[in-house]
Amino acid sequence: MVCSCNLNVKIINVGGIDAGITCLYDAFAQVKKLNLNDESILKDELLKQIRSFGNYVPQRREEIYKEALLKEYKKYFQL
């Protein structure tokens, strides 16, 4: 996926650790278009999207990232 954010990195708190996520808001926009209501599916899609922009997420920390991404997603869209 092509990132329109010019590799803009946003720092979010992931399980008590600051993590830089490239193209976070572009990933959020892609997920928003899907109009997902189920939080479990939403978290899976958020993780999928940030990975599609080249962000590395260790498999053992996937759930922690999903929670952090969902929190930031809700804050970003004021849900």
C-alpha atoms as a printed R data frame, in Angstrom:
   type eleno elety resid chain resno       x       y      z
1  ATOM     1    CA   MET     A     1   0.000   0.000  0.000
2  ATOM     2    CA   VAL     A     2   1.232   3.477 -0.821
3  ATOM     3    CA   CYS     A     3   1.413   5.915  2.050
4  ATOM     4    CA   SER     A     4   0.313   9.479  1.385
5  ATOM     5    CA   CYS     A     5   1.643  10.686  4.732
6  ATOM     6    CA   ASN     A     6   5.268  10.995  3.585
7  ATOM     7    CA   LEU     A     7   6.313   8.485  6.228
8  ATOM     8    CA   ASN     A     8   4.877  10.585  9.008
9  ATOM     9    CA   VAL     A     9   5.389   8.679 12.255
10 ATOM    10    CA   LYS     A    10   2.960   8.985 15.142
11 ATOM    11    CA   ILE     A    11   3.974   7.888 18.619
12 ATOM    12    CA   ILE     A    12   1.382   5.915 20.570
13 ATOM    13    CA   ASN     A    13   1.531   4.151 23.914
14 ATOM    14    CA   VAL     A    14   1.519   0.387 23.472
15 ATOM    15    CA   GLY     A    15   1.400  -1.475 26.742
16 ATOM    16    CA   GLY     A    16   3.331   1.234 28.582
17 ATOM    17    CA   ILE     A    17   5.934   1.670 25.837
18 ATOM    18    CA   ASP     A    18   6.010   4.434 23.231
19 ATOM    19    CA   ALA     A    19   5.911   3.004 19.708
20 ATOM    20    CA   GLY     A    20   6.259   4.833 16.418
21 ATOM    21    CA   ILE     A    21   3.647   3.915 13.820
22 ATOM    22    CA   THR     A    22   4.158   4.977 10.222
23 ATOM    23    CA   CYS     A    23   1.067   6.221  8.355
24 ATOM    24    CA   LEU     A    24  -1.229   5.666 11.328
25 ATOM    25    CA   TYR     A    25  -3.917   8.065 10.152
26 ATOM    26    CA   ASP     A    26  -3.860   6.637  6.623
27 ATOM    27    CA   ALA     A    27  -4.442   3.202  8.158
28 ATOM    28    CA   PHE     A    28  -7.301   4.621 10.233
29 ATOM    29    CA   ALA     A    29  -8.892   6.101  7.095
30 ATOM    30    CA   GLN     A    30  -8.735   2.739  5.328
31 ATOM    31    CA   VAL     A    31 -10.400   0.990  8.268
32 ATOM    32    CA   LYS     A    32 -13.069   3.689  8.645
33 ATOM    33    CA   LYS     A    33 -14.172   3.058  5.042
34 ATOM    34    CA   LEU     A    34 -15.058  -0.520  6.009
35 ATOM    35    CA   ASN     A    35 -17.704   0.677  8.496
36 ATOM    36    CA   LEU     A    36 -16.977  -2.131 10.974
37 ATOM    37    CA   ASN     A    37 -19.046  -2.433 14.146
38 ATOM    38    CA   ASP     A    38 -17.599  -5.544 15.774
39 ATOM    39    CA   GLU     A    39 -14.642  -4.445 17.942
40 ATOM    40    CA   SER     A    40 -12.812  -7.738 17.512
41 ATOM    41    CA   ILE     A    41 -12.933  -7.444 13.728
42 ATOM    42    CA   LEU     A    42 -12.082  -3.759 13.971
43 ATOM    43    CA   LYS     A    43  -8.947  -4.501 16.019
44 ATOM    44    CA   ASP     A    44  -7.868  -7.201 13.561
45 ATOM    45    CA   GLU     A    45  -8.301  -4.811 10.646
46 ATOM    46    CA   LEU     A    46  -6.407  -2.009 12.395
47 ATOM    47    CA   LEU     A    47  -3.452  -4.331 12.926
48 ATOM    48    CA   LYS     A    48  -3.660  -5.566  9.337
49 ATOM    49    CA   GLN     A    49  -3.674  -2.014  8.006
50 ATOM    50    CA   ILE     A    50  -0.698  -0.753 10.004
51 ATOM    51    CA   ARG     A    51   1.253  -3.797  8.868
52 ATOM    52    CA   SER     A    52   0.291  -3.038  5.261
53 ATOM    53    CA   PHE     A    53   2.124   0.282  5.671
54 ATOM    54    CA   GLY     A    54   5.294  -1.542  6.691
55 ATOM    55    CA   ASN     A    55   4.995  -1.354 10.473
56 ATOM    56    CA   TYR     A    56   6.459  -4.324 12.312
57 ATOM    57    CA   VAL     A    57   4.424  -5.824 15.135
58 ATOM    58    CA   PRO     A    58   5.871  -8.840 16.960
59 ATOM    59    CA   GLN     A    59   3.395 -11.699 17.039
60 ATOM    60    CA   ARG     A    60   3.657 -11.987 20.818
61 ATOM    61    CA   ARG     A    61   2.536  -8.341 21.196
62 ATOM    62    CA   GLU     A    62  -0.342  -8.371 18.720
63 ATOM    63    CA   GLU     A    63  -3.100  -8.167 21.328
64 ATOM    64    CA   ILE     A    64  -1.418  -5.266 23.113
65 ATOM    65    CA   TYR     A    65  -1.077  -3.416 19.798
66 ATOM    66    CA   LYS     A    66  -4.702  -4.117 18.908
67 ATOM    67    CA   GLU     A    67  -5.894  -2.559 22.161
68 ATOM    68    CA   ALA     A    68  -3.650   0.482 21.731
69 ATOM    69    CA   LEU     A    69  -4.709   0.937 18.101
70 ATOM    70    CA   LEU     A    70  -8.389   0.690 18.974
71 ATOM    71    CA   LYS     A    71  -7.966   3.299 21.711
72 ATOM    72    CA   GLU     A    72  -6.197   5.688 19.313
73 ATOM    73    CA   TYR     A    73  -8.735   5.000 16.559
74 ATOM    74    CA   LYS     A    74 -11.638   5.875 18.852
75 ATOM    75    CA   LYS     A    75  -9.857   8.996 20.055
76 ATOM    76    CA   TYR     A    76  -9.023  10.075 16.490
77 ATOM    77    CA   PHE     A    77 -12.625   9.712 15.275
78 ATOM    78    CA   GLN     A    78 -14.091  10.814 18.642
79 ATOM    79    CA   LEU     A    79 -16.106   7.604 19.025
